[in-house]
């Protein structure tokens, strides 16, 4: 396929502290560009950001700009946030859920994103949440006027409030919870929304997972992750203007927990990611070449 003029869609799975994995893969992309003499920011490469849960946190951080137009957070900044403050962000609190500030997660979100509203995100985006009232997915999108005035930290919380960890977020007449309840892997939603935004354009859909556990029995959430991957592979047969790349390491050292922020498990997530990138060199090289073409187009 001729890749000039195509749109890049970045889809990031949910998975709590396991968001370290896609951040390491994004950092690997940035570092590879640096090696060839290009100082690249991820928004330079991406036309549409899509995230569920921890993917929403990462996507939001990478899109934010300071008042002077510089980026607020680099990939390395976000990675450091996960590694240094992960124990706060993904801490299961047993405090009084009626108090707005009892959860360390909320405190970190408000300190990191509290001065921003959805209208401050100038990129195309879609964040996945789940409405417990309607028992259906709920999406935050850049072209939805009624959502623009909403605080970004509130939206991130609404997409990341894992039942049993955090109370649902009341948003108008809805009760919103973690998007993993409907799509841990949001790539199908990302593709469908991209086709709304760019109906006739060539698409490069980059789907970043947060690790696949090979030692436990697959639950319905992980089954849906695999089904989405299969759907996207088949979709390339029907959509000749689609390139789809999925990067998903196996968890061989780290465990499957979304809230194990111990030094040992964080080290395991890093090592699993690095080992995967070494083993997946041909796939990554192809992706990197496509992004290089995108940057020069």
Residue pairs with C-beta under 8 A, 6 or more apart in sequence:
1 202
1 240
1 241
1 243
2 202
3 202
3 204
3 243
3 290
3 293
3 294
4 293
4 297
5 201
5 202
5 297
6 201
6 202
6 203
6 204
6 241
6 243
6 294
7 47
7 48
7 194
7 197
7 198
7 201
7 202
7 203
7 204
8 45
8 46
8 47
8 48
8 203
8 204
8 206
8 291
8 294
9 46
9 47
9 48
9 50
9 190
9 191
9 194
9 203
9 204
9 205
9 206
10 42
10 46
10 48
10 49
10 50
10 59
10 206
10 208
11 50
11 51
11 55
11 185
11 186
11 187
11 190
11 205
11 206
11 207
11 208
12 19
12 22
12 49
12 50
12 51
12 52
12 54
12 55
12 58
12 59
12 186
12 208
12 210
13 22
13 52
13 53
13 54
13 55
13 184
13 185
13 186
13 207
13 208
13 209
13 210
13 225
14 51
14 52
14 53
14 54
14 55
14 160
14 178
14 179
14 180
14 184
14 186
14 210
15 21
15 53
15 54
15 55
15 180
15 184
15 209
15 210
15 211
15 258
16 53
16 54
16 90
16 162
16 210
16 257
16 258
16 259
17 54
17 82
17 86
17 89
17 90
17 257
17 258
17 259
17 260
17 261
17 265
17 266
17 269
18 54
18 210
18 211
18 254
18 258
18 269
19 54
19 55
19 57
19 58
19 82
19 210
20 79
20 82
20 83
20 86
20 266
20 269
20 270
20 273
21 208
21 209
21 210
21 211
21 249
21 269
21 272
21 273
22 55
22 58
22 208
22 209
22 210
22 247
23 58
23 75
23 78
23 79
23 82
24 79
24 269
24 270
24 273
24 274
24 277
25 208
25 247
25 273
25 277
26 42
26 58
26 62
26 75
26 208
27 75
27 76
27 79
28 277
28 284
29 40
29 42
29 45
29 287
29 288
29 291
30 40
30 41
30 42
30 74
30 75
30 76
32 288
33 39
33 40
33 292
33 295
34 40
36 292
38 295
40 295
41 62
41 71
41 74
42 62
42 75
43 62
43 63
43 71
43 123
44 295
45 291
45 294
45 295
46 123
47 123
47 124
47 194
47 198
48 123
48 124
48 125
48 126
48 190
48 193
48 194
48 197
49 59
49 62
49 63
49 123
49 124
49 125
49 126
50 59
50 125
50 126
50 127
50 128
50 186
50 187
50 189
50 190
50 193
51 57
51 58
51 59
51 60
51 125
51 127
51 128
51 159
51 186
52 127
52 128
52 159
52 178
52 179
52 180
52 183
52 184
52 185
52 186
53 128
53 159
53 160
53 162
53 178
53 179
53 180
53 184
54 160
54 210
54 258
55 186
55 208
55 210
56 127
56 128
56 155
56 156
56 159
56 160
56 179
57 78
57 89
57 109
57 156
57 160
58 78
59 125
59 127
60 113
60 121
60 127
60 152
60 155
60 156
61 72
61 73
61 77
61 78
61 81
61 112
61 113
62 71
62 73
62 75
62 78
63 121
63 122
63 123
63 125
64 71
64 72
64 73
64 113
64 116
64 120
64 121
65 71
65 72
65 120
65 122
66 72
73 81
81 89
81 112
82 89
83 266
85 108
86 261
86 266
87 261
88 104
88 105
88 107
88 108
89 104
89 105
89 108
89 109
90 105
90 258
90 259
90 261
91 103
91 104
91 105
91 259
91 261
92 164
92 165
92 259
93 102
93 103
93 104
93 105
93 166
95 102
95 103
96 102
97 103
97 166
97 167
100 106
101 107
103 166
105 157
105 160
105 166
106 153
106 157
106 166
109 153
109 156
109 157
110 153
112 153
113 151
113 152
113 153
113 156
114 151
114 152
114 153
116 151
116 152
116 153
117 148
117 149
117 150
117 151
117 152
118 140
118 142
118 147
118 148
118 149
118 150
118 151
118 152
118 155
119 148
119 149
120 152
121 142
121 152
123 142
124 142
124 197
125 140
125 141
125 142
126 139
126 140
126 141
126 142
126 186
126 189
126 190
126 193
127 139
127 140
127 141
127 155
127 156
127 159
127 179
128 137
128 138
128 139
128 159
128 179
128 182
128 183
128 186
128 189
129 137
129 138
129 139
129 140
129 155
129 158
129 159
129 176
129 177
129 178
129 179
130 136
130 137
130 138
130 176
130 177
130 178
130 179
130 180
130 181
130 182
131 137
131 138
131 174
131 175
131 176
132 168
132 174
132 175
132 176
132 177
133 173
133 174
133 175
134 174
136 182
137 179
137 182
137 183
137 189
138 174
138 176
139 189
139 193
140 147
140 150
140 155
140 158
140 159
141 147
141 193
147 155
150 171
154 169
154 171
157 166
157 169
158 169
158 171
158 176
158 177
159 176
159 178
159 179
160 166
160 178
160 179
161 167
161 168
161 169
161 176
161 177
161 178
162 177
162 178
162 180
162 258
163 177
163 178
163 181
165 259
168 175
168 176
168 177
169 175
169 176
169 177
170 176
179 186
180 221
183 189
183 224
183 228
184 221
184 222
184 224
184 225
185 207
185 209
185 224
185 225
185 228
185 229
187 205
187 207
187 228
187 229
187 232
187 244
187 246
188 228
188 231
188 232
190 205
190 207
191 203
191 205
191 232
191 235
191 242
191 244
194 203
194 205
195 203
200 241
201 241
202 241
202 242
202 243
203 239
203 241
203 242
203 243
204 243
204 245
204 290
204 291
204 294
205 232
205 242
205 243
205 244
205 245
206 245
206 247
206 287
207 229
207 232
207 244
207 245
207 246
207 247
207 248
208 247
208 248
209 225
209 246
209 247
209 248
209 249
211 248
211 249
211 250
211 251
211 254
211 256
211 269
211 272
212 222
212 225
212 248
212 249
212 250
212 251
213 222
213 250
213 251
213 255
213 256
214 250
214 251
214 252
215 251
215 256
216 256
218 226
229 246
229 248
232 244
232 246
233 244
235 242
235 244
236 242
236 243
236 244
243 290
245 283
245 286
245 287
245 290
247 276
247 280
247 283
247 284
247 287
249 272
249 273
249 275
249 276
250 272
250 276
251 268
251 269
251 272
252 272
252 275
253 267
253 268
253 269
253 271
253 272
254 260
254 265
254 266
254 268
254 269
254 271
254 272
255 265
255 268
257 265
277 284
